[in-house]
Amino acid sequence: MELEDFYENKRRNNKNSSVPQRYNQNEERAQNHKGSRRLMVITVCLGILCLLLIAGIILQYFQGASKRGQLWGPDGLFISNEFKSWSDSRQYCRDRGADLVIINTEEKQRFISSFIKERVWIGLSDIENEGIMKWVDNSPLKQVFWAEGEPNNYGSRDEDCIELNPDKHTLNNWNDLKCSDKRKGICEK
């Protein structure tokens, strides 16, 4: 009889424990599901934070470049943020390992004209020899983008430095000017 009682008790215990065991399994699944949902929410939030951080870094870079007067292009172009004479603008560029820009192709002329919003110095002048234009690297002038009637030494005989005037047509916007006039300069590394 003892053996029968033992098996009977065991059978009763199994019946009674089967409900709580299923309940425990369901509860465990629910807890795991909640945990995986929390993990997914945390992962999405971290992803969004990373994207915001990257966007902030990029924004700070461009704001910093803008404050420094730098507008970078494919040729290492940047514009000064100070109005200076042609010579002082050239020195500004040189102090930064660059020189005033040389524009020797239509493609480069179009590119530079596309982002310039005000009159700026370029690296062309006839300072050394009146009427003979040379670039800052002493290369001769081959392709020109003069505004109509330019160069003209208007009102004087000493308009020896060249500016780019964005108010004129893209392929005809160079103007000779007194070198002492104040402009920003386009530098090129």
C-alpha positions in Angstrom: 0.0 0.0 0.0 2.8 2.4 0.6 3.9 2.1 -2.9 0.4 2.8 -4.2 0.2 5.8 -2.0 3.5 7.0 -3.3 2.4 6.8 -6.9 -1.0 8.3 -6.1 0.6 11.3 -4.4 3.1 11.7 -7.3 0.2 11.6 -9.8 -1.7 14.3 -7.8 1.4 16.4 -7.6 1.9 16.2 -11.3 -1.7 17.2 -12.0 -1.5 20.1 -9.6 1.9 21.2 -10.9 1.0 21.1 -14.6 -1.2 24.2 -14.5 1.3 26.4 -12.6 4.1 25.0 -14.8 2.2 26.1 -18.0 1.4 29.4 -16.3 5.1 29.8 -15.5 6.1 29.1 -19.1 3.6 31.6 -20.5 4.7 34.2 -18.0 8.3 33.5 -19.0 7.5 33.9 -22.7 5.7 37.2 -21.9 8.7 38.5 -20.0 11.0 37.5 -22.8 8.7 39.2 -25.3 8.7 42.4 -23.2 12.5 42.2 -22.9 13.0 41.9 -26.7 10.6 44.8 -27.3 12.5 46.9 -24.8 15.8 45.9 -26.5 14.3 46.9 -29.9 13.2 50.3 -28.6 16.6 50.9 -27.0 18.3 49.9 -30.3 16.2 52.2 -32.4 16.7 55.1 -30.0 20.5 54.6 -30.0 20.4 54.5 -33.8 18.5 57.8 -33.9 20.9 59.4 -31.4 23.9 58.3 -33.6 22.3 59.8 -36.7 21.6 63.1 -34.8 25.2 63.1 -33.6 26.6 62.6 -37.1 24.3 65.3 -38.5 25.4 67.7 -35.7 29.1 67.1 -36.4 28.5 67.7 -40.1 26.6 70.9 -39.4 29.3 72.2 -37.1 32.0 71.5 -39.7 30.1 73.5 -42.3 29.3 76.3 -39.9 32.9 76.5 -38.8 34.1 76.5 -42.5 31.6 79.3 -43.2 32.8 81.4 -40.3 36.4 80.9 -41.4 35.3 82.0 -44.9 36.1 78.7 -46.4 34.1 77.2 -49.2 35.9 74.1 -50.3 35.6 72.8 -53.8 37.2 70.0 -55.8 40.4 71.9 -56.4 40.8 73.0 -52.7 39.1 76.3 -53.3 38.1 78.7 -50.5 37.1 82.3 -50.2 38.6 84.7 -47.7 36.2 86.3 -45.2 38.0 89.7 -45.2 37.9 92.6 -47.7 41.5 93.3 -48.8 43.5 94.8 -51.6 44.6 92.3 -54.4 48.1 92.0 -52.9 46.8 91.6 -49.3 44.3 89.0 -50.6 47.1 87.1 -52.3 49.1 87.2 -49.1 46.0 85.9 -47.2 45.9 82.9 -49.5 49.7 82.4 -49.3 49.6 82.4 -45.5 47.2 79.4 -45.8 49.4 77.4 -48.2 47.4 78.6 -51.3 47.4 81.4 -53.8 44.7 83.4 -55.6 42.8 81.1 -58.0 43.8 80.5 -61.6 40.9 80.0 -64.0 42.1 78.4 -67.1 39.1 76.3 -68.3 35.5 77.0 -69.0 34.5 74.3 -66.5 36.4 75.9 -63.7 35.0 79.3 -64.7 31.4 77.9 -64.5 32.1 76.2 -61.2 33.5 79.2 -59.5 30.9 81.5 -60.9 28.2 79.2 -59.6 29.0 79.8 -55.9 30.3 83.4 -55.9 27.7 85.9 -54.6 29.9 89.0 -54.5 32.8 90.5 -56.4 36.1 88.7 -55.6 39.8 88.8 -56.6 41.2 86.1 -58.9 44.9 85.5 -59.5 45.2 87.5 -62.7 46.9 90.9 -63.2 49.1 93.0 -65.5 51.0 94.6 -62.6 54.4 93.7 -63.9 53.8 94.6 -67.6 50.9 96.9 -68.5 48.6 95.1 -71.0 50.2 91.6 -70.6 48.0 89.6 -68.2 49.6 86.9 -66.2 48.4 84.4 -63.6 50.0 84.3 -60.1 52.1 81.3 -61.2 53.4 83.4 -64.1 51.6 81.4 -66.7 50.2 83.4 -69.7 46.5 84.1 -70.2 45.1 81.6 -72.7 41.3 81.5 -72.2 39.5 84.7 -71.2 36.1 85.4 -69.6 36.1 89.2 -69.8 32.9 91.2 -69.3 31.9 93.3 -72.3 34.3 96.2 -72.8 36.9 94.8 -70.4 39.8 95.2 -69.7 39.5 99.0 -70.1 41.5 100.8 -67.4 38.4 102.8 -66.8 38.9 106.3 -65.5 42.6 105.8 -64.9 45.6 103.9 -66.3 46.1 101.7 -63.3 43.4 99.0 -63.3 45.9 96.2 -63.1 44.1 93.5 -61.0 41.2 91.3 -62.0 38.0 90.6 -60.2 35.2 88.2 -60.9 31.8 90.0 -60.9 28.9 87.5 -60.3 26.4 90.1 -61.5 27.6 89.5 -65.1 27.1 86.5 -67.3 29.0 83.4 -66.1 31.3 83.3 -69.1 31.8 87.1 -69.3 32.3 88.3 -65.8 36.0 89.4 -65.4 36.7 93.1 -64.8 40.0 95.0 -64.4 40.1 97.1 -61.3 42.5 99.2 -59.1 44.5 96.7 -57.1 44.0 98.9 -53.9 40.2 98.3 -54.0 38.9 96.0 -51.3 37.5 92.6 -52.2 37.5 89.1 -50.8 39.8 86.7 -52.6 39.3 83.2 -54.0 42.2 81.0 -52.9 43.3 77.7 -54.4 45.6 75.1 -52.9 
